[in-house]
């Protein structure tokens, strides 16, 4: 998940990113970082308390693509013929909705 990071605190913070870790130094503004997975609300609050703010760096085009994926998944749930297919489609829908939610936060 890509984020724009701004650090207004006083102490450098380490963030897990794809391929290892990255130190975010005080004074950093809108640095794009790519985390291995979306940060939880708990982690976001942890960093925020230390002066580090994360904002989604997802583009409008990427959000539109995620919205389309959600709509496609909803249609798959409606069109499912068996219980197994419906269950799989609902799991896909939940994943697509979570990705969209994460991108918009």
VEXBAMAR-294115 format. One record per residue: z, y, x of N, C-alpha, C in turn. Coordinates in steps of 0.02 Angstrom, whole numbers, padded with zeros to 5 digits, always signed. Layout:
<vexkols>
ZYXZYXZYX/...
</vexkols>
This chain:
<vexkols>
+00000-00058+00042+00000+00000+00000+00000+00062+00045/-00046+00107+00032-00050+00167+00073-00009+00223+00041/+00029+00257+00085+00070+00313+00065+00059+00372+00111/+00069+00432+00084+00073+00492+00125+00148+00505+00135/+00168+00512+00198+00239+00519+00214+00254+00588+00242/+00308+00618+00217+00333+00682+00242+00406+00672+00260/+00426+00696+00319+00495+00686+00342+00526+00755+00356/+00575+00773+00314+00610+00837+00322+00681+00827+00345/+00699+00765+00362+00766+00750+00385+00774+00766+00459/+00830+00742+00487+00846+00758+00556+00839+00698+00603/+00839+00638+00577+00837+00578+00618+00775+00537+00604/+00740+00515+00656+00680+00475+00648+00697+00411+00608/+00649+00389+00567+00658+00329+00526+00603+00279+00542/+00621+00215+00541+00573+00162+00555+00551+00132+00488/+00485+00123+00481+00456+00096+00420+00415+00035+00438/+00422-00020+00399+00380-00079+00409+00311-00063+00383/+00261-00075+00426+00192-00064+00408+00152-00127+00425/+00089-00128+00404+00046-00184+00420+00043-00190+00497/+00061-00247+00522+00057-00258+00594+00120-00242+00633/+00174-00222+00600+00236-00207+00636+00277-00153+00603/+00298-00104+00645+00338-00048+00620+00310+00017+00647/+00330+00072+00615+00308+00138+00635+00368+00185+00631/+00379+00226+00681+00433+00274+00680+00406+00340+00651/+00439+00363+00598+00422+00426+00566+00470+00478+00594/+00443+00526+00631+00485+00576+00664+00496+00636+00618/+00552+00671+00627+00565+00732+00588+00507+00782+00597/+00489+00815+00543+00435+00863+00546+00367+00833+00527/+00363+00768+00518+00301+00736+00498+00280+00760+00429/+00216+00776+00421+00191+00799+00356+00127+00762+00337/+00128+00730+00279+00071+00696+00250+00037+00646+00297/+00077+00610+00335+00050+00557+00378+00036+00496+00334/-00023+00467+00338-00040+00409+00298-00017+00346+00334/+00023+00306+00298+00046+00242+00324+00026+00187+00275/+00016+00128+00301-00004+00071+00260+00051+00017+00265/+00092+00012+00212+00146-00037+00212+00118-00105+00191/+00153-00158+00211+00131-00226+00195+00131-00238+00120/+00179-00209+00085+00182-00215+00012+00212-00150-00014/+00205-00138-00079+00233-00076-00107+00308-00072-00096/+00332-00012-00083+00403-00002-00073+00440-00005-00140/+00497-00037-00141+00537-00040-00202+00570+00027-00214/+00593+00037-00275+00629+00099-00292+00691+00106-00246/+00723+00051-00232+00782+00052-00188+00764+00077-00119/+00708+00053-00090+00687+00076-00023+00665+00149-00025/+00630+00169-00078+00609+00239-00084+00670+00285-00085/+00722+00265-00122+00783+00305-00126+00819+00305-00058/+00818+00249-00024+00849+00244+00043+00818+00296+00090/+00751+00297+00092+00717+00344+00137+00725+00416+00113/+00722+00426+00047+00729+00494+00020+00797+00524+00039/+00849+00483+00039+00916+00507+00058+00917+00530+00131/+00869+00507+00170+00866+00525+00241+00812+00577+00255/+00782+00604+00202+00733+00658+00210+00661+00635+00213/+00648+00570+00201+00580+00544+00204+00555+00532+00134/+00498+00563+00117+00469+00556+00050+00401+00522+00055/+00391+00471+00013+00328+00434+00010+00292+00453-00054/+00227+00468-00048+00184+00480-00107+00123+00435-00100/+00099+00411-00156+00041+00367-00154-00019+00403-00123/-00054+00368-00079-00114+00396-00048-00177+00365-00080/-00167+00334-00138-00223+00301-00172-00268+00354-00203/-00333+00346-00194-00381+00394-00219-00393+00384-00295/-00423+00435-00325-00438+00431-00397-00486+00373-00411/-00533+00361-00366-00581+00306-00375-00545+00239-00374/-00497+00232-00330-00459+00169-00326-00417+00159-00389/-00388+00213-00415-00349+00208-00477-00395+00188-00535/-00454+00217-00538-00502+00200-00590-00520+00125-00586/-00528+00101-00525-00544+00030-00515-00487-00014-00539/-00425+00006-00526-00367-00031-00549-00361-00029-00625/-00377+00028-00656-00377+00033-00729-00428-00015-00759/-00486-00019-00728-00537-00066-00752-00513-00138-00746/-00478-00154-00691-00451-00221-00682-00400-00238-00736/-00360-00190-00756-00311-00201-00809-00347-00215-00875/-00398-00176-00890-00436-00187-00952-00471-00256-00952/-00499-00275-00896-00531-00341-00890-00480-00396-00900/-00420-00388-00872-00367-00438-00879-00344-00442-00951/-00339-00386-00986-00319-00386-01057-00370-00425-01098/-00434-00415-01084-00487-00450-01120-00483-00525-01106/-00468-00544-01044-00462-00614-01026-00405-00647-01064/-00350-00611-01075-00294-00637-01114-00316-00649-01186/-00352-00601-01214-00376-00608-01283-00425-00665-01291/-00467-00676-01240-00520-00726-01244-00498-00796-01222/-00437-00803-01198-00414-00868-01172-00417-00921-01227/-00443-00979-01209-00452-01034-01257-00393-01083-01258/-00360-01091-01202-00305-01139-01198-00241-01103-01176/-00186-01139-01184-00122-01111-01163-00120-01098-01088/-00148-01145-01049-00150-01136-00977-00191-01076-00957/-00249-01067-00989-00292-01010-00973-00258-00945-00993/-00224-00946-01050-00189-00885-01072-00132-00868-01025/-00096-00918-01002-00040-00907-00956-00066-00877-00890/-00121-00904-00865-00150-00879-00803-00175-00807-00812/-00206-00794-00870-00232-00727-00884-00175-00677-00891/-00120-00698-00921-00062-00653-00928-00032-00637-00859/-00031-00687-00814-00006-00675-00747-00051-00625-00710/-00117-00633-00719-00165-00586-00688-00156-00516-00717/-00144-00512-00782-00133-00447-00815-00071-00413-00787/-00017-00451-00781+00045-00423-00755+00035-00397-00684/-00001-00435-00643-00014-00414-00574-00056-00351-00572/-00107-00347-00615-00151-00289-00617-00112-00227-00641/-00069-00236-00691-00030-00180-00716+00019-00155-00663/+00049-00202-00625+00095-00182-00572+00059-00144-00518/+00000-00168-00499-00039-00133-00447-00057-00062-00469/-00076-00055-00533-00092+00011-00559-00031+00056-00560/+00025+00029-00582+00088+00067-00583+00107+00089-00513/+00102+00045-00464+00119+00062-00396+00073+00116-00368/+00009+00112-00386-00039+00161-00361-00027+00230-00391/-00002+00232-00451+00009+00296-00485+00075+00329-00468/+00119+00291-00435+00185+00319-00419+00184+00359-00355/
</vexkols>
